[in-house]
Amino acid sequence: MNRIADYDRQSTWRGALNRPTHLGFARNPLCGDEVWVDLEVVVGAIREARFHGQGCVVSQACASMLCEGIEGKSVDEVLASTAENMMDFAIRELTMNRQRCALTAWDALLRALLAANANGERGLPACHVETVGDSVSPDPVSKPP
């Protein structure tokens, strides 16, 4: 839990980008966590990632871990991976309710990237989607088939 507290106090990845190419939002209706993920994607790679929002320590710390983990990676690499790999954090060690908090930023990230892919890789000015119930991915901590 010390690692979560450390990331929650960090401000390196907190804040909005001036001109994001991809923007995704997710909300955890169980506790009210809200996370926006702003990305600058250039030639299929995530050049810069930031998050902003509000919520519990777990949701905000995991958003910070996620931004750190995805910078410099290709979009394809991120989409083929899992939340646990990108955050370098064992989400399954958390209680079920806290797992939902930890995955809010992952949902926002997927919404930003998948919305952009559906629109010809050009990104969107904003992707306003509320998370209701399940995560975007049926099992966000397991690799896709």
Contacts in CASP RR format, 6 or more apart in sequence:
PFRMAT RR
TARGET T0000
AUTHOR 0000-0000-0000
METHOD contacts of the structure
MODEL  1
MNRIADYDRQSTWRGALNRPTHLGFARNPLCGDEVWVDLEVVVGAIREAR
FHGQGCVVSQACASMLCEGIEGKSVDEVLASTAENMMDFAIRELTMNRQR
CALTAWDALLRALLAANANGERGLPACHVETVGDSVSPDPVSKPP
3 61 0 8 1.000
3 89 0 8 1.000
4 57 0 8 1.000
4 58 0 8 1.000
4 61 0 8 1.000
4 62 0 8 1.000
5 57 0 8 1.000
5 61 0 8 1.000
6 61 0 8 1.000
7 60 0 8 1.000
7 61 0 8 1.000
7 62 0 8 1.000
7 64 0 8 1.000
7 65 0 8 1.000
8 57 0 8 1.000
8 60 0 8 1.000
8 61 0 8 1.000
8 64 0 8 1.000
10 64 0 8 1.000
12 64 0 8 1.000
12 68 0 8 1.000
13 49 0 8 1.000
13 50 0 8 1.000
13 51 0 8 1.000
13 63 0 8 1.000
13 64 0 8 1.000
13 67 0 8 1.000
13 68 0 8 1.000
14 50 0 8 1.000
14 51 0 8 1.000
14 52 0 8 1.000
14 60 0 8 1.000
14 64 0 8 1.000
15 38 0 8 1.000
15 50 0 8 1.000
15 51 0 8 1.000
15 52 0 8 1.000
16 36 0 8 1.000
16 38 0 8 1.000
16 50 0 8 1.000
16 52 0 8 1.000
17 38 0 8 1.000
17 39 0 8 1.000
17 40 0 8 1.000
17 48 0 8 1.000
17 50 0 8 1.000
19 40 0 8 1.000
20 38 0 8 1.000
20 39 0 8 1.000
20 40 0 8 1.000
20 50 0 8 1.000
21 39 0 8 1.000
21 40 0 8 1.000
21 41 0 8 1.000
21 42 0 8 1.000
21 116 0 8 1.000
21 123 0 8 1.000
22 37 0 8 1.000
22 38 0 8 1.000
22 39 0 8 1.000
22 40 0 8 1.000
22 41 0 8 1.000
22 112 0 8 1.000
22 113 0 8 1.000
22 115 0 8 1.000
22 116 0 8 1.000
22 123 0 8 1.000
22 124 0 8 1.000
22 127 0 8 1.000
23 36 0 8 1.000
23 37 0 8 1.000
23 38 0 8 1.000
23 39 0 8 1.000
23 112 0 8 1.000
23 124 0 8 1.000
23 125 0 8 1.000
23 126 0 8 1.000
23 127 0 8 1.000
24 36 0 8 1.000
24 37 0 8 1.000
24 38 0 8 1.000
24 108 0 8 1.000
24 109 0 8 1.000
24 111 0 8 1.000
24 112 0 8 1.000
24 115 0 8 1.000
24 126 0 8 1.000
24 127 0 8 1.000
24 128 0 8 1.000
24 129 0 8 1.000
25 34 0 8 1.000
25 35 0 8 1.000
25 36 0 8 1.000
25 37 0 8 1.000
25 108 0 8 1.000
25 111 0 8 1.000
25 126 0 8 1.000
25 127 0 8 1.000
25 128 0 8 1.000
25 129 0 8 1.000
25 130 0 8 1.000
26 34 0 8 1.000
26 35 0 8 1.000
26 104 0 8 1.000
26 105 0 8 1.000
26 107 0 8 1.000
26 108 0 8 1.000
26 111 0 8 1.000
26 129 0 8 1.000
26 130 0 8 1.000
26 131 0 8 1.000
26 136 0 8 1.000
27 33 0 8 1.000
27 34 0 8 1.000
27 35 0 8 1.000
27 104 0 8 1.000
27 130 0 8 1.000
27 131 0 8 1.000
28 34 0 8 1.000
28 59 0 8 1.000
28 100 0 8 1.000
28 101 0 8 1.000
28 104 0 8 1.000
28 131 0 8 1.000
29 130 0 8 1.000
29 131 0 8 1.000
29 132 0 8 1.000
29 133 0 8 1.000
30 97 0 8 1.000
30 100 0 8 1.000
31 55 0 8 1.000
31 56 0 8 1.000
31 97 0 8 1.000
31 100 0 8 1.000
31 101 0 8 1.000
32 55 0 8 1.000
33 54 0 8 1.000
33 55 0 8 1.000
33 56 0 8 1.000
33 59 0 8 1.000
33 101 0 8 1.000
33 104 0 8 1.000
34 53 0 8 1.000
34 54 0 8 1.000
34 55 0 8 1.000
34 104 0 8 1.000
35 51 0 8 1.000
35 52 0 8 1.000
35 53 0 8 1.000
35 55 0 8 1.000
35 59 0 8 1.000
35 60 0 8 1.000
35 63 0 8 1.000
35 104 0 8 1.000
35 105 0 8 1.000
35 107 0 8 1.000
35 108 0 8 1.000
36 51 0 8 1.000
36 52 0 8 1.000
36 53 0 8 1.000
36 108 0 8 1.000
37 49 0 8 1.000
37 50 0 8 1.000
37 51 0 8 1.000
37 63 0 8 1.000
37 66 0 8 1.000
37 67 0 8 1.000
37 105 0 8 1.000
37 108 0 8 1.000
37 109 0 8 1.000
37 112 0 8 1.000
38 49 0 8 1.000
38 50 0 8 1.000
38 51 0 8 1.000
38 52 0 8 1.000
39 46 0 8 1.000
39 48 0 8 1.000
39 49 0 8 1.000
39 109 0 8 1.000
39 112 0 8 1.000
39 113 0 8 1.000
40 46 0 8 1.000
40 47 0 8 1.000
40 48 0 8 1.000
40 49 0 8 1.000
41 47 0 8 1.000
41 75 0 8 1.000
41 116 0 8 1.000
41 123 0 8 1.000
44 74 0 8 1.000
44 75 0 8 1.000
44 76 0 8 1.000
44 121 0 8 1.000
45 72 0 8 1.000
45 73 0 8 1.000
45 74 0 8 1.000
45 75 0 8 1.000
46 70 0 8 1.000
46 71 0 8 1.000
46 72 0 8 1.000
46 73 0 8 1.000
46 74 0 8 1.000
46 75 0 8 1.000
46 78 0 8 1.000
47 71 0 8 1.000
47 72 0 8 1.000
48 71 0 8 1.000
49 66 0 8 1.000
49 67 0 8 1.000
49 69 0 8 1.000
49 70 0 8 1.000
49 71 0 8 1.000
50 67 0 8 1.000
51 60 0 8 1.000
51 63 0 8 1.000
51 64 0 8 1.000
51 66 0 8 1.000
51 67 0 8 1.000
51 105 0 8 1.000
51 108 0 8 1.000
53 60 0 8 1.000
53 63 0 8 1.000
54 60 0 8 1.000
55 101 0 8 1.000
56 101 0 8 1.000
58 94 0 8 1.000
58 98 0 8 1.000
58 101 0 8 1.000
58 102 0 8 1.000
59 101 0 8 1.000
59 102 0 8 1.000
59 104 0 8 1.000
59 105 0 8 1.000
62 87 0 8 1.000
62 89 0 8 1.000
62 91 0 8 1.000
62 101 0 8 1.000
62 102 0 8 1.000
62 103 0 8 1.000
62 104 0 8 1.000
62 105 0 8 1.000
62 106 0 8 1.000
63 104 0 8 1.000
63 105 0 8 1.000
63 108 0 8 1.000
65 87 0 8 1.000
65 88 0 8 1.000
65 89 0 8 1.000
66 83 0 8 1.000
66 86 0 8 1.000
66 87 0 8 1.000
66 105 0 8 1.000
66 106 0 8 1.000
66 109 0 8 1.000
67 105 0 8 1.000
69 86 0 8 1.000
69 87 0 8 1.000
69 88 0 8 1.000
70 78 0 8 1.000
70 86 0 8 1.000
70 109 0 8 1.000
73 86 0 8 1.000
75 113 0 8 1.000
75 117 0 8 1.000
78 86 0 8 1.000
78 109 0 8 1.000
78 113 0 8 1.000
79 110 0 8 1.000
79 113 0 8 1.000
79 114 0 8 1.000
80 143 0 8 1.000
80 144 0 8 1.000
81 143 0 8 1.000
82 140 0 8 1.000
82 141 0 8 1.000
82 142 0 8 1.000
82 143 0 8 1.000
83 91 0 8 1.000
83 102 0 8 1.000
83 103 0 8 1.000
83 106 0 8 1.000
83 140 0 8 1.000
83 141 0 8 1.000
84 90 0 8 1.000
84 91 0 8 1.000
84 92 0 8 1.000
84 141 0 8 1.000
86 106 0 8 1.000
87 102 0 8 1.000
87 106 0 8 1.000
89 102 0 8 1.000
91 99 0 8 1.000
91 102 0 8 1.000
91 103 0 8 1.000
91 141 0 8 1.000
92 99 0 8 1.000
92 141 0 8 1.000
94 101 0 8 1.000
94 102 0 8 1.000
100 135 0 8 1.000
103 135 0 8 1.000
103 140 0 8 1.000
103 141 0 8 1.000
104 131 0 8 1.000
106 135 0 8 1.000
106 136 0 8 1.000
106 137 0 8 1.000
106 140 0 8 1.000
107 131 0 8 1.000
107 135 0 8 1.000
107 136 0 8 1.000
107 140 0 8 1.000
110 136 0 8 1.000
110 137 0 8 1.000
111 127 0 8 1.000
111 129 0 8 1.000
111 136 0 8 1.000
112 123 0 8 1.000
112 124 0 8 1.000
112 127 0 8 1.000
114 136 0 8 1.000
115 123 0 8 1.000
115 124 0 8 1.000
115 127 0 8 1.000
116 122 0 8 1.000
116 123 0 8 1.000
116 124 0 8 1.000
137 144 0 8 1.000
END
